[in-house]
Structures are given as structure tokens and as C-alpha cells.
């Protein structure tokens, strides 16, 4: 039983080390667009031939993803986008969202590129290439993102899953160091110092998860001159216009419409075809 504290501390150390280890990112390059190169396929595959433009994308996500990479490398960005979308119907990953963002950017759909870069950053918030490309896509449509707050910067240290594991691990460790010293009559300041450290670390993780929750209803306006309506009907009065690529918070959904709060605080309804949630 005396070895249990050492086991817990070792598990905590390796968990944090894995969480803060640099994420694998694609090699940076500066093509004419200024975008980083597509991410490497997460699974090895043999060389493939790009399907004709008229063909339906394959149902298998790995095959569709590989075809999308091949089409992107050939400069066929519309075909690459179609293949990546086909892959995203049954699977999701950082590499998929990142490459889909690149294909949308190269195809001229900057609003969709912003959406997929945000989805990629939700999976790996520290990736520098995704952040760079997101800034380029926003710049292309004259969108100025607000400076992140301190808590938003803290949240970006790790992914949602990493924060969840950290909260679970150090929450249980705090409970252990609170109750077991009393049962085994351990004396000294060390158990209380370890308890305090675990409480602080689990508090940081809980704060980061709450901050992430505050943005869990964010989405992106997909089409230029999207009407902000007074009610969720086709003939409703338009009370404003939204810009493509603008981020807005969805408050509720009804009959093919989202009731949103725009980045400037305006409230109203937009058609679901003109808006997509980041956390879909």
C-alpha cells in the first residue's frame, strides 16, 4: 500500500507529459497560397488513381481520404473537397478537418475553410499550421477575430480529451491524498502538499473544460449576405445581414433555422443551410 502514492504520482507525471508533448504536425511549406501542406494520411496506403470527377466518392473513409490527398496534390481542389467530405460522413480527425479546410480555401470557399480549421483546432488546439491557415482564411474575407482571453489561451494548451483525463486523474488523486493518510495515520506535510497540488491541477482542468463549454455552441456563417431574420420563416422580415466566415453562437434550433447571437451581439434567425456548428 505504501507504494500506491508513487504509482499515482508516476501516472500523473506520464499523463501530463503525454498531454503537453508537441502534437505531430505536417511539415510546413509556403506554396503560392501561403498555406501549409496537407497533413500526412494517418494510415499507410498504396498509390491510388484519382477517380473521375463524375464518379461518386467511395464510402470507405480511408479510401476517400487517400483519394482526396491525391486530388489535392494534383491541384484538383474541388475533387479533393468532395472526397474529404465523403470521408467526414463516417469519421473525423485532425488530419481530415485540416485538409478539408485547405481544399475549401484553395477552391475559393473561405467561410467553409474557417469552419474546418476551427474544427481541426478543436481536436488539436496547439497546431501552428492550422492556426496560420485560419488567420489567412479570415484575412481573405476581412474577418478580424477578437484577441483571445487569458482563459482561452489556457484552454488552448491541450485538447478537450486531455483536459478531461487531467481532471479525472488529479480529482481522484486529490481524494486519495485527502482520506488515506487518515486511515493509515500517515504524518507530515507531504500528503497535504500533494493534496493541494492535485486540487490546483484539477481546478485548472475544470476551468479549461468550462471555458471550452462556453464555446461549444459556436458556428460559422457559410454564405455572404446571409439574412438575420426576425422569426424562423421564409417570409420573415430581415433585420440585418451577416458576413461569410463570421462566427456566431447558436442559442437554439427550430424548423430548419438557428437562433443565433452574432459576433457583434445581434440576435436573430438564420437558415440552417447558411450556418454550420463547429462542434457538430
N, C-alpha and C positions, 0 to 999 in steps of 0.2 A: 504493500500500500504506500510505503514511503517513496517509491519510485513514480507514483502517479503524477505528482506535481511536475517532475521532469518530463514525463511523457506529454502532459498538456502544454508545457512551455515549448517543447520541441515542435509539437503540432502547430501551435500558434505561430512560431517563427517561420516554419516552412510555408504555412498558408499565406502569411504576409509577403514572404519572398516571392512566391508564385504570383501573387496579386500585383506586386509592384514591378515585376520583371518586364522589360520592354517587350511590347507586343510585336510579333513578326509583321513587317510591312513590306510591300513591294518595293523594289529598287526604284529610286527616284530618277526621273529623267525630265528633260524640258523639250518636248516636241513643240511644233509651231503653235499649238493651242495653249501651251503653258501648263497642261495637265500632267499629272504623274501617270506613269504607265499602268495598265490594268494589273490587278493582283493576280498572282500565280494561282492556277487551279488547285483547289485543296486535295484533289485526288489524282494520282497519275493516270494517264490515258494515252492510247496510241494516237498517232496522227489521224485526223479526220478530214473529210472533204466537206466544204460548206454546202449546205443544202440549197437548192434553187430558191429564189425569193418567193415564188408562188407556193412552195411546199409548206405544210403545216409544221410547226415546231414539234420536236419529239416530246413525248410525255415524260420520259425519264429525266429528272433534274440534272444529273451529272452529264448526260449526253447533251442536253440543251445548253448547259453552261459551257461545255467544251466547244460546241459549235459557235456559241456567242463570242468566246475568246478568239476563235479562228476568224470569224467575220470581222471583229474589231481590228485585228491585225491587218486585214486586207483593206481596211477603210470603209467597209460596208456597215456603217453605224446603225442604220435603220434595221437591217437584218440582225445585227448583234443585239439591239434593244429588244427585238421580238423574241429572240432565243432566251435572253436573260429573264424576260417577263415570264416566259413559259417555265423556266426553272424555278422562279419565285412562287409559282402557284402551289407547290408541294414542299418547298424547303426554303430556308433563309439562312444567310451567313453574312459576315462582314464582306468577304470577297465578292459575293453576289451583289449586294447592295452598292458596294463601291464601284464595281464595273458597270452596273446598270446606270449609276449616276454619270459615269464617264461617257457611256453610249448616248444618254439623253443630252448631255452637254454638247457632244460632237454633232448630234443630229439637230441641234438648234433649239431644244426644249429645255430652257434653263430652269423653269419652275419645277419640272419633274426631276431635273438633276439636283436641285436643292433638296427636294423631298428625300431622294435616295441617299444623298450624302448625310443628311440628318439621321436616317435610319441606320446607316453604316456606323456613324459616331455613337449611336445608342448602344451598339454592340461592342465597339472599341473606341471609347472617348478620347484616347490619347494618340490616335493615329495622325501623324503630321500631314500625310498626303491628302487624307480625306478633309482635314481642316483647310488646307491650302485650296483644294478644289472647290470646297463650299464657298470660300471667300471669293474665288474667281467667278463662280456662277452668280452669286449675289451682286457682284460688281457689274456683271454683264446686263442685269436688269435693274440696276440702280437701287438695290435694296441695301440699306445700312442697318446692320444688326446692332442692337444695344450692347454696350460693354458688359461682359459677364460680372455678376456679383462675386463676392468672396466665396459664398456657399456654392455657387455654380462652379467656380474653379475647383473647390474641394471635391465636388461630385464628379468632376471630370478626371480625377486621379485614377479611378478604377471603373470597371463595368458594373452594371446593376447586380449581376450574379456574384461578382467578387465582394461587393458591399454586403450582400445577403449572407454569404459564407462568413464574412468577418463578424457581422452582428451575431450570428448563431454561435460561432466558436467562442468569442470573448464573453458573450452573455452566459453561456454555460460555465466557462472558466470562472467568471465572477461569482456565480452561485456556488461553485465548488470551494473557492477560497473563503467564502463567507461562512459556510456551515461546517466543513470538515475539520478545520482547526479546533473548533469547539468539541467535536466528537472525539478527537484523538488528543485533545489537550496540548496541542502544539503552542509553544510560546515564542515570543519575539515579534519583531516588526515586519519580518519578511512576508508572511501570508497577507498582512494588511496592505503592504505596499503592492503586492501582486494583485490583490482585490481592487485597489484603487486604479491601477493601470488598466485592468480589464474593463472596469466601469467606464473609464475615459475613452478607451478604444471602441467599446460597443456603443457609447454615446455618439462618437464621431460617425460610426457606420449608420446608426439610426438617423442622424441628422441628414446624412447624404441620401439615404433612401427616401426620407420625407421630401427633400428638395427635388429628387427625381420624380416623385409622385406629383408634385406641383406642376410639372411639365408633361405629365402623362397624357393629357388631352390636347396637346399641341398638334397642329396640322399646317398644311401649306396650300395656299390658293394656287390653282393649276392653270387658270386661263386669265388673260389680260381683260381688263374692263369687266370683271365679274361683278354682277349687281348684288348689293346688300339690300335685302328686301324687308319690308315691314312685317310680313307674315309668310308662312310656308306654302304659298300658292303661286301658280304660274302668272296670274294676272295681278299679283300684289304690287303695291307701289314700291318703287326703288328709292331707297333713302341714302344711297351712296354707291361708290364704285371702289372695288379692291384691285390691287395690283398683282400681277402674276409673280409668284415667288414669295409673296408676303406670308409671314407666319401669323396664325390666329389660333385662339383656343376654342375648341368645341365644347359648349356647355350642355347641349342635348341634341337629339336627333328625332326627326318626325317626318314621315311621308316623303322620303327622298330629299330632305333638306337638313342642314345643320344650322343650329342656332349658335352663333359664334361671337366671341369678343375679339375684334381686330386689334392689331398692334398699337393703334392709336386710341383704343378704348371704346370704339363704336360697337354697338350691339345690333344684330340683325340676323336674317336668314339667308343662306346661300344654298344653291342646288348642290347635291352630293357629287354630281359629275364635275363640279368646279373646285372641289376641295377634297384633300386626302389626309387622313391622320398619319402622324409619324409612327405612333405605336399602333399599328393595325392588327 
